[in-house]
Amino acid sequence: MTDLFRSARALLLDLAATVLFFLLYKVTHSLPLAVIAGLALAIGQIGWHLARHKPVDALQWVSLVTVAASGTAALKTGNPIYMMLQPSLIYLLVGWAMLQRGWMNRYLPPRALQYVPDLCVRFGYVWAGLMFVSAAVNLVLALSLNLASWGVAITGWGIASKAALFLIQYAVMKSIGRRRRQRIALA
């Protein structure tokens, strides 16, 4: 269970600026406040990594770009449709980044990499597929709903789809990893 929380924590930290941006906007309905807070967090996280000479993960850069691009476009135009469409572009970019073989290794414990490295790669591609599906879902929702309804719907989709895949992946990898470890121990 510790591995599950460690993996979830790493992913949430990578996407923290985007999550903060959308949550703060949903709660306060203040686009300037949400943009400033999201940018401050994203820049702070990246600055902290750079100051410590640690690599900045691609998802953290994507989070910074998401907040900067969608927030700035919405602020400049006064049209929230830019903010609503931006996640589709970001989902496409994230999906494309997730097509890189082994991207998921950073989020997995050493045991998973030892016993189920093939599943790590396969689930990486499944996650990429989910991002592409999410881009399409967001596009449909953004073009058919008002801002408030879109916010609720896309937040629900985002949380439910990613949580479901996360739990499925965890259960499958844990089950198969356990069987492979037992098989090796018996050999």
N, C-alpha and C positions, 0 to 999 in steps of 0.2 A: 504494500500500500504506500510505503514511503516513496517508491519509484514513481508511482502514479502522481503523487502530489509534487514531486520534484519536476517531472516533465510538464505538468500543468502550470506550475509556477514559472518555468522558463518561457513557455509560450505566452503566458499572460504578460510577463515583463516585456517581451519583445513587442507586443501589441498594445502596451499600456497607454501610450499617447492617443492612439485611435479610439480605444475604449473610453478614456477620459473625455475626449472631445465629444463623442456621441452621447455619453451619459450626462455630461454637464449641459449639453444643449437640450437634451430631453427634459431635464429637471428645471433648468432656468429659462429656457427659450431665448437665451441671449447668445446669439451667434458670435459677437466679438469676444465675450468672456470665454466661450468654449474654444474658439480658435487660439486665443492667447494662452490659455491653460494647457491645451494640447501641445502647442508649439513649445512652450516652456518645458514641459515634461520631456518631450522628444529630444529637444536640444540638450537638456540637462543629462538625460540618459546617455546620449551619444558622447557628450563632452566628458562625462565620468569615465566611460570606457576608453576614450582616447587618452585622457590624462593618466590612466593606469596602464597604458600601452596594451590594452586588451582589444581583440578584434571586435568590430561592430557587425552584428549579424545583419543579413540582408533584410529580414523582416523589420528590424528597427529602422533602417533607412526607409523602407516602404511606409512605415507608420508615420515618419516625419513628412514624407512627400504627400501622404494621404491628407493629413491635417492641413498642411500648407496649401496644397492645390485646391481641395474642396472648400476649405474655409475662405481662402482668398477670393476665389471665383464667386462664391456666394456673397461675400461682403462687397466686392466691387460692383457686381451687377444688381444686387438686391433681389436676385432671383434664386430661390432655394432649389430649383430644379438642378442647378449645377452641383450643389451639395448632394442631392439625391442620386444623380447619375455617377458621381465620382466613385462610389464603391464598386461599380461594375468595372471601371477601368482598373481600379486597384486589385480587385479579385483576379482580373486577367493577368496583371503583372505578377501577383503573388503565385498564381497557378503556373505561370511560365517559369518563375524562379524555382518552384517545387518540382519541375520536371528535371532538375539537376539531380543526377544519381547520388544518393547518400546524404541529401540535405538534412534528413531527419536524424542522423546519427548524433547531432549535438544535443538532442532532447532525450536521448535514450540512455538507460544505465548500461554499464559495461556488460552485464549478464545478457542483456538483449542482443547486444552486438556480437557476443560470443556464440549464443545458441540459435538465434533467429536472424542472422544478417540478411538473408534473402527476403524475409518478411519486412524488414526495415525498408528495403528498397521498394518492394511492392506497395506497401502502405504509403510510401512517399508519393507514388504515382496516383494512388486512390485519393490522397489529399489534394493533389493537383486537380484531379477530376472534380472534386467537390468545389474547389474554387471556381472552376469554369461554370459549373451548374449554378453556383451562387451569383456569378456575374449575370447570368441570364435571368435568374429569379429577381435580382435587384432591378434590372432593366424593366421587366414587366411591372413590378410594383411601383417603381418611380414614375412610370408613364401612365399609370392608371389610378393612383391614390393621391390624396392631398398629403401635405408634409407631415401632419400629426399621425395620420393612419400609416403612412409609409414608415415613419420612425418606429412605430410599434411593431409593424409586420416584419421589417428587415431585422430589427433587433431580435425578435422571436425566432425568425429563421436562422439568423447567425448563431445564436446561442444553442438552439435545439440541434441544428445539423452538425455543428462542430462537437458539441458534447456527445451526441450519439456516436459519431464516428470515433471520437477519442475513446469512449468506453468499449466500443466494439473492437477497436484495435488493441486496446489493453487486454481484453479478455482473450482474444485470439492469440496474441503473442505470448501471453502468460501461459495459456494452456499448451500450446505447441512447444514453447520453450521448456516447460516442465517435463513434457514427454520426451523431448530430445535429450535433456539433461539426464533423465532416468535411463534412457537407452544407452547413453555413453557410459554411465556409471556401471551398468550391467555388463558391458562389453569387456 
